[in-house]
Amino acid sequence: MQITTFSFKRLLIYPVILIILLVLGFTVTAEKQPAWFQQAQDEAEQDGYKLITAHEMKALYESGENFTIIDVRPEYEFREGHILHANSLEFDLGDKLELKSDKQAALIGLLGSDKKQTIIFYCRSVA
């Protein structure tokens, strides 16, 4: 009878160890950036802007800093859900080459006169 009790107790420890390992594995994985992220971040900095993570975005919200956030997805996607306090202004690949005057005016209207404020653009891509 003691052998059965001992074996039963040993069997209970394995699921606990497995759960701990899974939690630790997910924690490490969740904080690690994809391989391409560092390269994209370096390229962004060369062009004068910065990529941020979801954790950095959360910290920005919590800091109370004044910033403008612009959701560049199509309007129907914005209506389906967006980040708190985001403004909608759709951009597409053609806008990288030339920003039409109506979109320039809309962007200037969203940004206002503060030339030093932080501006965040986001889309549906994951980072």
N, CA, C and O atoms as CSV, one atom per row, in Angstrom:
chain,resi,resn,atom,element,x,y,z
A,1,MET,N,N,0.805,-1.189,0.000
A,1,MET,CA,C,0.000,0.000,0.000
A,1,MET,C,C,0.851,1.257,0.000
A,1,MET,O,O,0.467,2.250,-0.618
A,2,GLN,N,N,1.969,1.246,0.659
A,2,GLN,CA,C,2.852,2.399,0.667
A,2,GLN,C,C,3.424,2.658,-0.724
A,2,GLN,O,O,3.636,3.812,-1.097
A,3,ILE,N,N,3.673,1.621,-1.481
A,3,ILE,CA,C,4.207,1.778,-2.827
A,3,ILE,C,C,3.176,2.486,-3.710
A,3,ILE,O,O,3.539,3.364,-4.493
A,4,THR,N,N,1.909,2.122,-3.594
A,4,THR,CA,C,0.866,2.754,-4.387
A,4,THR,C,C,0.747,4.235,-4.034
A,4,THR,O,O,0.621,5.074,-4.926
A,5,THR,N,N,0.785,4.565,-2.741
A,5,THR,CA,C,0.701,5.958,-2.311
A,5,THR,C,C,1.906,6.737,-2.825
A,5,THR,O,O,1.748,7.851,-3.323
A,6,PHE,N,N,3.103,6.173,-2.716
A,6,PHE,CA,C,4.316,6.826,-3.183
A,6,PHE,C,C,4.241,7.074,-4.693
A,6,PHE,O,O,4.579,8.164,-5.155
A,7,SER,N,N,3.807,6.090,-5.453
A,7,SER,CA,C,3.695,6.233,-6.904
A,7,SER,C,C,2.656,7.278,-7.262
A,7,SER,O,O,2.842,8.050,-8.203
A,8,PHE,N,N,1.576,7.304,-6.523
A,8,PHE,CA,C,0.522,8.271,-6.794
A,8,PHE,C,C,1.038,9.697,-6.571
A,8,PHE,O,O,0.762,10.592,-7.369
A,9,LYS,N,N,1.778,9.901,-5.494
A,9,LYS,CA,C,2.338,11.222,-5.214
A,9,LYS,C,C,3.334,11.614,-6.291
A,9,LYS,O,O,3.374,12.773,-6.703
A,10,ARG,N,N,4.139,10.666,-6.752
A,10,ARG,CA,C,5.104,10.960,-7.819
A,10,ARG,C,C,4.383,11.339,-9.105
A,10,ARG,O,O,4.831,12.230,-9.827
A,11,LEU,N,N,3.269,10.671,-9.396
A,11,LEU,CA,C,2.525,10.992,-10.607
A,11,LEU,C,C,1.916,12.389,-10.548
A,11,LEU,O,O,1.780,13.039,-11.584
A,12,LEU,N,N,1.552,12.857,-9.373
A,12,LEU,CA,C,0.973,14.191,-9.234
A,12,LEU,C,C,1.993,15.295,-9.516
A,12,LEU,O,O,1.619,16.368,-9.990
A,13,ILE,N,N,3.258,15.052,-9.234
A,13,ILE,CA,C,4.267,16.074,-9.417
A,13,ILE,C,C,4.543,16.353,-10.901
A,13,ILE,O,O,4.899,17.478,-11.251
A,14,TYR,N,N,4.387,15.362,-11.773
A,14,TYR,CA,C,4.693,15.555,-13.190
A,14,TYR,C,C,3.804,16.601,-13.866
A,14,TYR,O,O,4.323,17.431,-14.613
A,15,PRO,N,N,2.501,16.595,-13.640
A,15,PRO,CA,C,1.696,17.653,-14.246
A,15,PRO,C,C,2.070,19.044,-13.731
A,15,PRO,O,O,2.020,20.018,-14.482
A,16,VAL,N,N,2.445,19.136,-12.457
A,16,VAL,CA,C,2.853,20.416,-11.891
A,16,VAL,C,C,4.130,20.902,-12.571
A,16,VAL,O,O,4.232,22.073,-12.934
A,17,ILE,N,N,5.098,20.014,-12.743
A,17,ILE,CA,C,6.347,20.379,-13.417
A,17,ILE,C,C,6.055,20.780,-14.860
A,17,ILE,O,O,6.616,21.758,-15.352
A,18,LEU,N,N,5.200,20.050,-15.533
A,18,LEU,CA,C,4.855,20.366,-16.919
A,18,LEU,C,C,4.212,21.746,-17.029
A,18,LEU,O,O,4.535,22.511,-17.937
A,19,ILE,N,N,3.313,22.063,-16.119
A,19,ILE,CA,C,2.657,23.375,-16.130
A,19,ILE,C,C,3.683,24.483,-15.902
A,19,ILE,O,O,3.644,25.511,-16.578
A,20,ILE,N,N,4.590,24.283,-14.962
A,20,ILE,CA,C,5.626,25.287,-14.696
A,20,ILE,C,C,6.490,25.494,-15.937
A,20,ILE,O,O,6.782,26.632,-16.305
A,21,LEU,N,N,6.894,24.417,-16.576
A,21,LEU,CA,C,7.719,24.536,-17.781
A,21,LEU,C,C,6.965,25.244,-18.908
A,21,LEU,O,O,7.542,26.060,-19.628
A,22,LEU,N,N,5.696,24.936,-19.055
A,22,LEU,CA,C,4.905,25.607,-20.096
A,22,LEU,C,C,4.789,27.099,-19.828
A,22,LEU,O,O,4.935,27.912,-20.740
A,23,VAL,N,N,4.528,27.455,-18.587
A,23,VAL,CA,C,4.405,28.869,-18.235
A,23,VAL,C,C,5.727,29.590,-18.482
A,23,VAL,O,O,5.741,30.672,-19.068
A,24,LEU,N,N,6.834,29.001,-18.040
A,24,LEU,CA,C,8.141,29.612,-18.275
A,24,LEU,C,C,8.446,29.712,-19.758
A,24,LEU,O,O,8.990,30.719,-20.211
A,25,GLY,N,N,8.107,28.688,-20.516
A,25,GLY,CA,C,8.348,28.707,-21.960
A,25,GLY,C,C,7.563,29.786,-22.658
A,25,GLY,O,O,8.101,30.467,-23.531
A,26,PHE,N,N,6.290,29.965,-22.295
A,26,PHE,CA,C,5.470,30.999,-22.913
A,26,PHE,C,C,5.940,32.389,-22.505
A,26,PHE,O,O,5.889,33.320,-23.309
A,27,THR,N,N,6.396,32.538,-21.266
A,27,THR,CA,C,6.876,33.834,-20.807
A,27,THR,C,C,8.106,34.255,-21.599
A,27,THR,O,O,8.193,35.397,-22.051
A,28,VAL,N,N,9.046,33.353,-21.767
A,28,VAL,CA,C,10.259,33.664,-22.522
A,28,VAL,C,C,9.913,33.931,-23.982
A,28,VAL,O,O,10.439,34.874,-24.573
A,29,THR,N,N,9.042,33.121,-24.574
A,29,THR,CA,C,8.661,33.281,-25.970
A,29,THR,C,C,7.918,34.594,-26.200
A,29,THR,O,O,8.136,35.258,-27.214
A,30,ALA,N,N,7.045,34.973,-25.273
A,30,ALA,CA,C,6.245,36.183,-25.445
A,30,ALA,C,C,7.120,37.436,-25.449
A,30,ALA,O,O,6.782,38.414,-26.116
A,31,GLU,N,N,8.232,37.425,-24.721
A,31,GLU,CA,C,9.078,38.600,-24.643
A,31,GLU,C,C,10.099,38.655,-25.774
A,31,GLU,O,O,10.655,39.722,-26.036
A,32,LYS,N,N,10.358,37.568,-26.435
A,32,LYS,CA,C,11.356,37.524,-27.491
A,32,LYS,C,C,10.754,38.064,-28.790
A,32,LYS,O,O,9.652,37.680,-29.182
A,33,GLN,N,N,11.490,38.954,-29.447
A,33,GLN,CA,C,11.032,39.532,-30.696
A,33,GLN,C,C,11.328,38.593,-31.853
A,33,GLN,O,O,12.274,37.809,-31.784
A,34,PRO,N,N,10.532,38.660,-32.916
A,34,PRO,CA,C,10.829,37.878,-34.113
A,34,PRO,C,C,12.197,38.274,-34.663
A,34,PRO,O,O,12.671,39.383,-34.417
A,35,ALA,N,N,12.819,37.383,-35.396
A,35,ALA,CA,C,14.167,37.612,-35.918
A,35,ALA,C,C,14.250,38.865,-36.780
A,35,ALA,O,O,15.273,39.550,-36.761
A,36,TRP,N,N,13.220,39.176,-37.523
A,36,TRP,CA,C,13.241,40.319,-38.432
A,36,TRP,C,C,13.087,41.655,-37.726
A,36,TRP,O,O,13.394,42.696,-38.307
A,37,PHE,N,N,12.613,41.647,-36.471
A,37,PHE,CA,C,12.253,42.891,-35.796
A,37,PHE,C,C,13.459,43.809,-35.607
A,37,PHE,O,O,13.357,45.013,-35.844
A,38,GLN,N,N,14.589,43.264,-35.186
A,38,GLN,CA,C,15.771,44.097,-34.954
A,38,GLN,C,C,16.232,44.763,-36.248
A,38,GLN,O,O,16.603,45.936,-36.243
A,39,GLN,N,N,16.210,44.030,-37.341
A,39,GLN,CA,C,16.605,44.606,-38.627
A,39,GLN,C,C,15.635,45.727,-39.027
A,39,GLN,O,O,16.058,46.790,-39.482
A,40,ALA,N,N,14.352,45.480,-38.853
A,40,ALA,CA,C,13.347,46.509,-39.182
A,40,ALA,C,C,13.530,47.734,-38.289
A,40,ALA,O,O,13.390,48.866,-38.750
A,41,GLN,N,N,13.839,47.513,-37.026
A,41,GLN,CA,C,14.061,48.612,-36.101
A,41,GLN,C,C,15.286,49.438,-36.519
A,41,GLN,O,O,15.255,50.667,-36.474
A,42,ASP,N,N,16.348,48.762,-36.922
A,42,ASP,CA,C,17.556,49.453,-37.381
A,42,ASP,C,C,17.267,50.288,-38.623
A,42,ASP,O,O,17.709,51.433,-38.718
A,43,GLU,N,N,16.535,49.728,-39.568
A,43,GLU,CA,C,16.180,50.459,-40.792
A,43,GLU,C,C,15.303,51.671,-40.465
A,43,GLU,O,O,15.473,52.740,-41.050
A,44,ALA,N,N,14.380,51.502,-39.544
A,44,ALA,CA,C,13.507,52.611,-39.155
A,44,ALA,C,C,14.326,53.758,-38.565
A,44,ALA,O,O,14.109,54.922,-38.903
A,45,GLU,N,N,15.249,53.428,-37.697
A,45,GLU,CA,C,16.071,54.460,-37.071
A,45,GLU,C,C,16.933,55.187,-38.094
A,45,GLU,O,O,17.182,56.384,-37.950
A,46,GLN,N,N,17.389,54.487,-39.120
A,46,GLN,CA,C,18.154,55.133,-40.192
A,46,GLN,C,C,17.289,56.144,-40.943
A,46,GLN,O,O,17.787,57.158,-41.434
A,47,ASP,N,N,15.990,55.856,-41.027
A,47,ASP,CA,C,15.068,56.756,-41.721
A,47,ASP,C,C,14.451,57.805,-40.788
A,47,ASP,O,O,13.620,58.605,-41.217
A,48,GLY,N,N,14.853,57.801,-39.519
A,48,GLY,CA,C,14.414,58.848,-38.604
A,48,GLY,C,C,13.177,58.536,-37.788
A,48,GLY,O,O,12.589,59.445,-37.204
A,49,TYR,N,N,12.765,57.287,-37.729
A,49,TYR,CA,C,11.637,56.932,-36.873
A,49,TYR,C,C,11.962,55.662,-36.117
A,49,TYR,O,O,13.030,55.080,-36.308
A,50,LYS,N,N,11.053,55.226,-35.260
A,50,LYS,CA,C,11.309,54.100,-34.373
A,50,LYS,C,C,10.118,53.151,-34.370
A,50,LYS,O,O,8.966,53.586,-34.367
A,51,LEU,N,N,10.401,51.864,-34.371
A,51,LEU,CA,C,9.354,50.863,-34.179
A,51,LEU,C,C,9.250,50.592,-32.686
A,51,LEU,O,O,10.260,50.537,-31.984
A,52,ILE,N,N,8.021,50.424,-32.205
A,52,ILE,CA,C,7.849,50.106,-30.789
A,52,ILE,C,C,7.035,48.829,-30.644
A,52,ILE,O,O,6.309,48.431,-31.554
A,53,THR,N,N,7.167,48.207,-29.505
A,53,THR,CA,C,6.439,46.976,-29.210
A,53,THR,C,C,5.125,47.313,-28.508
A,53,THR,O,O,4.882,48.463,-28.143
A,54,ALA,N,N,4.300,46.317,-28.330
A,54,ALA,CA,C,3.038,46.503,-27.606
A,54,ALA,C,C,3.311,46.935,-26.165
A,54,ALA,O,O,2.576,47.750,-25.609
A,55,HIS,N,N,4.378,46.384,-25.559
A,55,HIS,CA,C,4.727,46.767,-24.189
A,55,HIS,C,C,5.134,48.243,-24.119
A,55,HIS,O,O,4.773,48.944,-23.173
A,56,GLU,N,N,5.881,48.709,-25.116
A,56,GLU,CA,C,6.278,50.112,-25.152
A,56,GLU,C,C,5.071,51.013,-25.385
A,56,GLU,O,O,4.998,52.118,-24.847
A,57,MET,N,N,4.141,50.541,-26.177
A,57,MET,CA,C,2.919,51.305,-26.419
A,57,MET,C,C,2.112,51.441,-25.128
A,57,MET,O,O,1.597,52.515,-24.817
A,58,LYS,N,N,2.010,50.357,-24.392
A,58,LYS,CA,C,1.289,50.379,-23.116
A,58,LYS,C,C,1.954,51.360,-22.153
A,58,LYS,O,O,1.276,52.124,-21.466
A,59,ALA,N,N,3.281,51.331,-22.109
A,59,ALA,CA,C,4.017,52.249,-21.238
A,59,ALA,C,C,3.781,53.700,-21.646
A,59,ALA,O,O,3.689,54.580,-20.790
A,60,LEU,N,N,3.686,53.947,-22.930
A,60,LEU,CA,C,3.418,55.296,-23.429
A,60,LEU,C,C,2.042,55.770,-22.959
A,60,LEU,O,O,1.898,56.910,-22.516
A,61,TYR,N,N,1.038,54.908,-23.051
A,61,TYR,CA,C,-0.300,55.257,-22.563
A,61,TYR,C,C,-0.253,55.575,-21.067
A,61,TYR,O,O,-0.859,56.543,-20.607
A,62,GLU,N,N,0.470,54.751,-20.324
A,62,GLU,CA,C,0.523,54.920,-18.868
A,62,GLU,C,C,1.338,56.134,-18.443
A,62,GLU,O,O,1.158,56.640,-17.336
A,63,SER,N,N,2.240,56.613,-19.314
A,63,SER,CA,C,3.102,57.743,-18.967
A,63,SER,C,C,2.350,59.073,-18.917
A,63,SER,O,O,2.784,60.012,-18.251
A,64,GLY,N,N,1.237,59.146,-19.614
A,64,GLY,CA,C,0.494,60.391,-19.678
A,64,GLY,C,C,1.043,61.366,-20.708
A,64,GLY,O,O,0.555,62.490,-20.828
A,65,GLU,N,N,2.061,60.934,-21.455
A,65,GLU,CA,C,2.649,61.784,-22.498
A,65,GLU,C,C,1.611,62.096,-23.565
A,65,GLU,O,O,0.752,61.269,-23.873
A,66,ASN,N,N,1.700,63.291,-24.122
A,66,ASN,CA,C,0.806,63.693,-25.204
A,66,ASN,C,C,1.309,63.070,-26.507
A,66,ASN,O,O,2.458,63.283,-26.892
A,67,PHE,N,N,0.472,62.319,-27.171
A,67,PHE,CA,C,0.839,61.722,-28.451
A,67,PHE,C,C,-0.405,61.573,-29.311
A,67,PHE,O,O,-1.532,61.599,-28.818
A,68,THR,N,N,-0.174,61.419,-30.602
A,68,THR,CA,C,-1.258,61.190,-31.550
A,68,THR,C,C,-1.066,59.812,-32.140
A,68,THR,O,O,0.041,59.446,-32.536
A,69,ILE,N,N,-2.137,59.051,-32.200
A,69,ILE,CA,C,-2.071,57.714,-32.767
A,69,ILE,C,C,-2.991,57.646,-33.984
A,69,ILE,O,O,-4.155,58.045,-33.934
A,70,ILE,N,N,-2.433,57.129,-35.076
A,70,ILE,CA,C,-3.172,57.086,-36.344
A,70,ILE,C,C,-3.227,55.652,-36.842
A,70,ILE,O,O,-2.202,55.002,-37.047
A,71,ASP,N,N,-4.437,55.185,-37.029
A,71,ASP,CA,C,-4.702,53.854,-37.572
A,71,ASP,C,C,-4.770,54.002,-39.088
A,71,ASP,O,O,-5.647,54.693,-39.604
A,72,VAL,N,N,-3.853,53.360,-39.801
A,72,VAL,CA,C,-3.761,53.551,-41.254
A,72,VAL,C,C,-4.506,52.473,-42.048
A,72,VAL,O,O,-4.392,52.405,-43.272
A,73,ARG,N,N,-5.263,51.640,-41.349
A,73,ARG,CA,C,-6.039,50.596,-42.027
A,73,ARG,C,C,-7.262,51.199,-42.707
A,73,ARG,O,O,-7.626,52.341,-42.427
A,74,PRO,N,N,-7.894,50.447,-43.592
A,74,PRO,CA,C,-9.141,50.935,-44.202
A,74,PRO,C,C,-10.193,51.250,-43.140
A,74,PRO,O,O,-10.203,50.658,-42.061
A,75,GLU,N,N,-11.065,52.181,-43.462
A,75,GLU,CA,C,-12.090,52.647,-42.511
A,75,GLU,C,C,-12.944,51.508,-41.957
A,75,GLU,O,O,-13.274,51.509,-40.771
A,76,TYR,N,N,-13.311,50.530,-42.803
A,76,TYR,CA,C,-14.157,49.433,-42.306
A,76,TYR,C,C,-13.425,48.618,-41.235
A,76,TYR,O,O,-14.060,48.122,-40.304
A,77,GLU,N,N,-12.112,48.473,-41.350
A,77,GLU,CA,C,-11.362,47.756,-40.314
A,77,GLU,C,C,-11.291,48.583,-39.035
A,77,GLU,O,O,-11.381,48.042,-37.933
A,78,PHE,N,N,-11.130,49.886,-39.185
A,78,PHE,CA,C,-11.109,50.776,-38.030
A,78,PHE,C,C,-12.421,50.677,-37.258
A,78,PHE,O,O,-12.422,50.612,-36.028
A,79,ARG,N,N,-13.542,50.665,-37.988
A,79,ARG,CA,C,-14.866,50.570,-37.351
A,79,ARG,C,C,-15.047,49.253,-36.603
A,79,ARG,O,O,-15.764,49.196,-35.604
A,80,GLU,N,N,-14.395,48.193,-37.086
A,80,GLU,CA,C,-14.511,46.886,-36.425
A,80,GLU,C,C,-13.770,46.853,-35.095
A,80,GLU,O,O,-14.069,46.015,-34.244
A,81,GLY,N,N,-12.822,47.739,-34.906
A,81,GLY,CA,C,-12.079,47.807,-33.655
A,81,GLY,C,C,-10.747,48.500,-33.866
A,81,GLY,O,O,-10.103,48.337,-34.902
A,82,HIS,N,N,-10.343,49.274,-32.870
A,82,HIS,CA,C,-9.083,50.003,-32.976
A,82,HIS,C,C,-8.534,50.291,-31.587
A,82,HIS,O,O,-9.211,50.099,-30.577
A,83,ILE,N,N,-7.292,50.756,-31.563
A,83,ILE,CA,C,-6.626,51.104,-30.314
A,83,ILE,C,C,-7.280,52.353,-29.727
A,83,ILE,O,O,-7.683,53.260,-30.455
A,84,LEU,N,N,-7.374,52.383,-28.426
A,84,LEU,CA,C,-7.969,53.490,-27.688
A,84,LEU,C,C,-7.386,54.841,-28.129
A,84,LEU,O,O,-6.167,55.000,-28.192
A,85,HIS,N,N,-8.233,55.783,-28.424
A,85,HIS,CA,C,-7.892,57.155,-28.826
A,85,HIS,C,C,-7.255,57.260,-30.216
A,85,HIS,O,O,-6.721,58.314,-30.561
A,86,ALA,N,N,-7.298,56.207,-31.008
A,86,ALA,CA,C,-6.716,56.260,-32.351
A,86,ALA,C,C,-7.597,57.078,-33.288
A,86,ALA,O,O,-8.816,57.140,-33.131
A,87,ASN,N,N,-6.952,57.699,-34.257
A,87,ASN,CA,C,-7.626,58.419,-35.342
A,87,ASN,C,C,-7.496,57.565,-36.592
A,87,ASN,O,O,-6.500,56.862,-36.764
A,88,SER,N,N,-8.479,57.620,-37.452
A,88,SER,CA,C,-8.447,56.834,-38.678
A,88,SER,C,C,-8.008,57.694,-39.858
A,88,SER,O,O,-8.605,58.734,-40.138
A,89,LEU,N,N,-6.969,57.254,-40.538
A,89,LEU,CA,C,-6.533,57.897,-41.780
A,89,LEU,C,C,-5.856,56.819,-42.614
A,89,LEU,O,O,-4.703,56.459,-42.374
A,90,GLU,N,N,-6.585,56.314,-43.588
A,90,GLU,CA,C,-6.097,55.181,-44.383
A,90,GLU,C,C,-4.889,55.566,-45.239
A,90,GLU,O,O,-4.882,56.600,-45.908
A,91,PHE,N,N,-3.883,54.717,-45.199
A,91,PHE,CA,C,-2.712,54.849,-46.064
A,91,PHE,C,C,-2.575,53.557,-46.855
A,91,PHE,O,O,-2.981,52.489,-46.399
A,92,ASP,N,N,-2.002,53.668,-48.038
A,92,ASP,CA,C,-1.704,52.469,-48.826
A,92,ASP,C,C,-0.306,52.608,-49.399
A,92,ASP,O,O,0.353,53.624,-49.180
A,93,LEU,N,N,0.152,51.609,-50.126
A,93,LEU,CA,C,1.523,51.623,-50.643
A,93,LEU,C,C,1.794,52.815,-51.558
A,93,LEU,O,O,2.913,53.328,-51.579
A,94,GLY,N,N,0.807,53.257,-52.303
A,94,GLY,CA,C,0.986,54.408,-53.180
A,94,GLY,C,C,1.284,55.687,-52.426
A,94,GLY,O,O,1.931,56.586,-52.963
A,95,ASP,N,N,0.821,55.783,-51.184
A,95,ASP,CA,C,1.060,56.980,-50.377
A,95,ASP,C,C,2.534,57.138,-50.017
A,95,ASP,O,O,2.978,58.237,-49.686
A,96,LYS,N,N,3.292,56.048,-50.080
A,96,LYS,CA,C,4.717,56.132,-49.786
A,96,LYS,C,C,5.439,56.946,-50.866
A,96,LYS,O,O,6.421,57.633,-50.584
A,97,LEU,N,N,4.946,56.860,-52.091
A,97,LEU,CA,C,5.566,57.581,-53.200
A,97,LEU,C,C,5.132,59.037,-53.250
A,97,LEU,O,O,5.944,59.932,-53.483
A,98,GLU,N,N,3.829,59.264,-53.027
A,98,GLU,CA,C,3.298,60.625,-53.089
A,98,GLU,C,C,2.034,60.705,-52.250
A,98,GLU,O,O,1.098,59.926,-52.434
A,99,LEU,N,N,2.020,61.651,-51.333
A,99,LEU,CA,C,0.848,61.855,-50.488
A,99,LEU,C,C,-0.001,62.960,-51.107
A,99,LEU,O,O,0.411,64.119,-51.165
A,100,LYS,N,N,-1.186,62.584,-51.566
A,100,LYS,CA,C,-2.079,63.536,-52.238
A,100,LYS,C,C,-2.471,64.670,-51.290
A,100,LYS,O,O,-2.454,64.507,-50.070
A,101,SER,N,N,-2.819,65.801,-51.861
A,101,SER,CA,C,-3.079,67.017,-51.080
A,101,SER,C,C,-4.210,66.846,-50.069
A,101,SER,O,O,-4.124,67.381,-48.964
A,102,ASP,N,N,-5.271,66.111,-50.420
A,102,ASP,CA,C,-6.371,65.922,-49.468
A,102,ASP,C,C,-5.920,65.092,-48.261
A,102,ASP,O,O,-6.340,65.351,-47.133
A,103,LYS,N,N,-5.078,64.108,-48.501
A,103,LYS,CA,C,-4.582,63.292,-47.396
A,103,LYS,C,C,-3.551,64.081,-46.578
A,103,LYS,O,O,-3.475,63.923,-45.360
A,104,GLN,N,N,-2.768,64.920,-47.239
A,104,GLN,CA,C,-1.834,65.793,-46.521
A,104,GLN,C,C,-2.601,66.711,-45.574
A,104,GLN,O,O,-2.217,66.882,-44.417
A,105,ALA,N,N,-3.681,67.296,-46.067
A,105,ALA,CA,C,-4.486,68.204,-45.248
A,105,ALA,C,C,-5.110,67.464,-44.062
A,105,ALA,O,O,-5.137,67.987,-42.948
A,106,ALA,N,N,-5.607,66.256,-44.300
A,106,ALA,CA,C,-6.199,65.464,-43.218
A,106,ALA,C,C,-5.142,65.131,-42.159
A,106,ALA,O,O,-5.415,65.208,-40.961
A,107,LEU,N,N,-3.949,64.765,-42.602
A,107,LEU,CA,C,-2.869,64.430,-41.682
A,107,LEU,C,C,-2.454,65.650,-40.866
A,107,LEU,O,O,-2.273,65.550,-39.652
A,108,ILE,N,N,-2.305,66.782,-41.511
A,108,ILE,CA,C,-1.947,68.021,-40.808
A,108,ILE,C,C,-3.024,68.380,-39.792
A,108,ILE,O,O,-2.719,68.836,-38.690
A,109,GLY,N,N,-4.288,68.171,-40.167
A,109,GLY,CA,C,-5.394,68.431,-39.236
A,109,GLY,C,C,-5.343,67.532,-38.009
A,109,GLY,O,O,-5.643,67.977,-36.901
A,110,LEU,N,N,-4.970,66.288,-38.196
A,110,LEU,CA,C,-4.865,65.366,-37.058
A,110,LEU,C,C,-3.684,65.703,-36.153
A,110,LEU,O,O,-3.773,65.572,-34.933
A,111,LEU,N,N,-2.595,66.131,-36.746
A,111,LEU,CA,C,-1.375,66.353,-35.975
A,111,LEU,C,C,-1.369,67.671,-35.219
A,111,LEU,O,O,-0.754,67.772,-34.157
A,112,GLY,N,N,-2.045,68.680,-35.749
A,112,GLY,CA,C,-2.064,69.964,-35.070
A,112,GLY,C,C,-0.736,70.698,-35.195
A,112,GLY,O,O,0.068,70.405,-36.080
A,113,SER,N,N,-0.515,71.653,-34.298
A,113,SER,CA,C,0.650,72.531,-34.423
A,113,SER,C,C,1.870,72.083,-33.624
A,113,SER,O,O,2.960,72.619,-33.826
A,114,ASP,N,N,1.718,71.127,-32.734
A,114,ASP,CA,C,2.838,70.672,-31.913
A,114,ASP,C,C,3.791,69.814,-32.747
A,114,ASP,O,O,3.505,68.652,-33.034
A,115,LYS,N,N,4.912,70.393,-33.126
A,115,LYS,CA,C,5.881,69.700,-33.988
A,115,LYS,C,C,6.745,68.696,-33.220
A,115,LYS,O,O,7.468,67.911,-33.834
A,116,LYS,N,N,6.678,68.713,-31.887
A,116,LYS,CA,C,7.529,67.834,-31.089
A,116,LYS,C,C,6.779,66.637,-30.504
A,116,LYS,O,O,7.380,65.808,-29.822
A,117,GLN,N,N,5.497,66.541,-30.758
A,117,GLN,CA,C,4.720,65.450,-30.180
A,117,GLN,C,C,5.096,64.102,-30.805
A,117,GLN,O,O,5.592,64.039,-31.930
A,118,THR,N,N,4.855,63.062,-30.072
A,118,THR,CA,C,5.060,61.711,-30.577
A,118,THR,C,C,3.877,61.334,-31.457
A,118,THR,O,O,2.724,61.573,-31.099
A,119,ILE,N,N,4.169,60.746,-32.603
A,119,ILE,CA,C,3.125,60.313,-33.537
A,119,ILE,C,C,3.305,58.814,-33.743
A,119,ILE,O,O,4.405,58.350,-34.044
A,120,ILE,N,N,2.232,58.066,-33.580
A,120,ILE,CA,C,2.282,56.616,-33.747
A,120,ILE,C,C,1.348,56.236,-34.879
A,120,ILE,O,O,0.168,56.584,-34.864
A,121,PHE,N,N,1.879,55.522,-35.859
A,121,PHE,CA,C,1.090,54.965,-36.949
A,121,PHE,C,C,1.039,53.464,-36.724
A,121,PHE,O,O,2.047,52.849,-36.377
A,122,TYR,N,N,-0.129,52.877,-36.922
A,122,TYR,CA,C,-0.188,51.425,-36.831
A,122,TYR,C,C,-1.145,50.862,-37.862
A,122,TYR,O,O,-2.043,51.544,-38.355
A,123,CYS,N,N,-0.922,49.581,-38.174
A,123,CYS,CA,C,-1.764,48.851,-39.123
A,123,CYS,C,C,-2.011,47.468,-38.564
A,123,CYS,O,O,-1.763,47.233,-37.382
A,124,ARG,N,N,-2.490,46.550,-39.380
A,124,ARG,CA,C,-2.814,45.221,-38.867
A,124,ARG,C,C,-1.620,44.296,-38.799
A,124,ARG,O,O,-1.744,43.193,-38.268
A,125,SER,N,N,-0.473,44.693,-39.312
A,125,SER,CA,C,0.716,43.836,-39.254
A,125,SER,C,C,1.113,43.623,-37.808
A,125,SER,O,O,0.897,44.488,-36.960
A,126,VAL,N,N,1.687,42.482,-37.536
A,126,VAL,CA,C,2.119,42.190,-36.175
A,126,VAL,C,C,3.596,42.437,-36.036
A,126,VAL,O,O,4.385,42.237,-36.960
A,127,ALA,N,N,3.949,42.890,-34.818
A,127,ALA,CA,C,5.351,43.119,-34.534
A,127,ALA,C,C,5.666,42.673,-33.144
A,127,ALA,O,O,6.811,42.783,-32.705
